C-alpha cells in the first residue's frame, strides 16, 4: 500500500512540475499575468509531495517490505536501523529519488522565501527549475521506479554492501546531493535572468545565498566523504582521484568560481555574462558527475549502482538540459550589456584571475576524468591517477593560492600598491611570501627526500595562513561584518587543509609487518605492541579484533582496536581501521590476514598533521556558513526596517 | 587612470581572450601530460609480446595461476603469476591482499615492470558480488564467451 501511495504521489508531483513549467512560462507574457499568483503555491506543493514520496520509500526500507524489489535488492531485516534508513539512498533508484526530492524542495524554498528577485525573473526561474526537474522525474518514473513490486515477495533481502554500512552513508550522500542539486537553483536563476534579460547586481544579490548554501553543503559533503574513504577502505589514502571523487570536485570548483564572480557582480556590476555562464556550468558539472556515477562507464569504488541503459538516458537529459541552456546563453549573451570597468590592479581583477585559474583546474580534472573514455573508443584501456592529477592541477592551483594572499586586500575598481597602500598591502604580503620562501628553503635543506610538490604545498600553506588573516588587521573586530569573517575563515581553512595534504604526503611513515602476539613494531615515533586477537560479534557481522598497545615517544599507552569484519548478508569483508589522533598527527592501524605460519599481517601509518586536511575542509564550510548567516541577517534587518517604515507611514497617514 | 580609460567593450574582449587562453592552455597541458602519465592496461600476452618501459606505471589484469601463490618469509610479501591462458607474468606484491584474492580468481594490479617481474603497488580483486573492476568483468565475460560457459 505504501509503495503504491509513494508512486502515486510521485506521479502527482511530476504533473505539478509540468503545471509549474507551463504556467511559469505563460506568466511571463502580459496575457498570462493572472496565472502568476499560482506559480509559487504549485512549486511549494510539488516539494511537499516529493518529500512524501521519499518518506514512503524510507518507510518501506525501515519496515523491510520484502515485496518491493528495491528493498529486497538492497536491504536486510537484520541490518541496524540507521543503515536501513541510510540504505534508502545507497542504491541507484533511491539516490535518484533523493536527487529529485532535493531539487523539488529547493524549488519550493525559492518559491517560499525569495522576495528580492523581480517577479518575471522569478517566474522564469521556477519554470526553469520545473523544466530540469521534469527530466529527472521522467528518468525516475520510466527508467528507475523505486517503488516497483516483485511478483512474489522474497524471503529475505540481499543486504547492503558492507563498505556502505557506515554512519558516513547517513550523512555524506545527502549532504553532497544537497550541494549538487542546490546548484540547480543557480542554473535556474541563470536561465531566468537570461529569459528576462535582467542580469545585474540585484539578480546577483538574490542568487548569492543560494549559491553559498549549495557550496557549503558541497564542501562539507566532499570533506566528509574523504574522511569516510580514509578510515573505511583501510588504504590509508584520503583522495584517490577516482572518477566519482572528481565528479564531486568539478561542481565544487565551478561553484567556488561562481561564488566569487557573483560577489563581483553584486558589488560592482561587472562580469555579467561570465557569472551567468558559470551558473550554467556549475550545475552542468553536477549532471556530468551524475552521469559518470550512474552510467558505470568508468571504473570506480562507488560503482554500487550501475546500468548502461540508464547511462544513455542521463546522457540524453544532459544533452537536452545543457544544450538548451547553452543555446539560450548564446542567443542572449550578446544582449547582456557590458558591466562596469576595472583596473588591472583591483579586487575584480584578482577575482577574475581566481575564476580563470579555477576553470583551468576544472578543465584539467575534466579532461583527465574523461580521457579513459576517449582512448577506449580507440581500443586502448588506460587509467589516470595521481601522477597526472597532482602535478598538473598544482600548476594552476599554486599560482591561484599565491594570488589568494593578496586579492582580498585589494580595493574594488582600482588600487595602487604605493605609499600608504604599500604599507597596508604590499609589505605584509611580501612578509608572508618571505615566510613561505623560508619554509620552502628549510624543507629543501633539511628534508631531502621530500618531493617538490609537497614542499611547495607546505611553503604556500605556511605563507597563506597568516596572509589570509590580513583582512582583519586594522579592523574593529567587533564591528567586522560576518561575511568578512566568513571569507577569512574559509581562506584560512584552505591554507590549513593544504598544509595537512602536503604534510601527509611528505612525512607519512608506513610500516607493514607480520607480527606474533606480544611482538612490538615501531612506526615513526610510535611503538605498537600486538596484545591479542579475539573474535567479536557486531550487530550483523563477525569480526577479528586486534588489541594494540600504542605509545607515542615512550608516553602513556593508548589501546586501539582495528577489526577485520566479515559480513554474511551480502557476503563481504571490511578492514575497519583504528585511529589515534594527536595534535600533531594521526596513527592509523589496520589488521590484515593471518599468514600461514600463524603471524598476523598488520599495517601502520604515522601521518603527521593529516587531520588538518579535514579540519581545513570544515573551516572552509564554516566560513561559508558565517558568510551566509551574515547575508541572511542583514536581509532580515532590511526587511524588518522596511516593514517598520511602512507601518509608521501607514500610522502617520491616519 | 589609464587602465580605466579603455572602453567596456575592449575590457570584455581582453577578459574573454585571457580566459580562453588560460582554458586552452589548461586543456593542452592536460592532454600533453596525459600522454605521459596515463597508465595503460595490459593482459599477460600483451605484456610478454610488447613489454612496457621499465618503471612506467601500467596496469596488469588476468587470473592468478593456481599453485603459483607463495608468501615470503617476512609474511607480507607475496609472489604469484598472472596468466591469461596464453602467457604468464610473475608478480610481486608487498601489503595486505584484498579480500577474495585467491588462486584462480581474477586480479587487476597497478604497478610497473622491474626486470622480468611486475611489481604491484595495489591489487584490485573482485571485492564482492556487486563491485568488480570493469576490466576484470570484461575479461571474465570474454573467457565465458570462449568456453561457452553460461556464467563464471
Interface residues (C-beta under 8 A of the other chain):
Chain A: X161 X162 X163 X234 X235 X271 X274 X296 X298 X299 X301 X303 X304 X338 X339 X340 X341 X342 X343 X344 X345 X352 X355 X356 X357 X359 X360 X361 X363 X364 X367 X368 X371 X372 X375 X380 X381 X382 X383 X384 X385 X387 X388 X391 X392 X395 X396 X413 X414 X512 X513 X514 X570 X571 X572 X573 X575 X590 X592 X593 X595 X596 X597 X599 X601 X603
Chain B: X1 X3 X4 X6 X8 X9 X11 X12 X15 X18 X19 X22 X23 X25 X26 X27 X29 X30 X31 X33 X34 X37 X38 X39 X40 X41 X57 X59 X71 X74 X75 X76 X94 X95 X96 X97 X99 X100 X110 X122 X127 X128 X129 X130 X131 X133 X134 X135
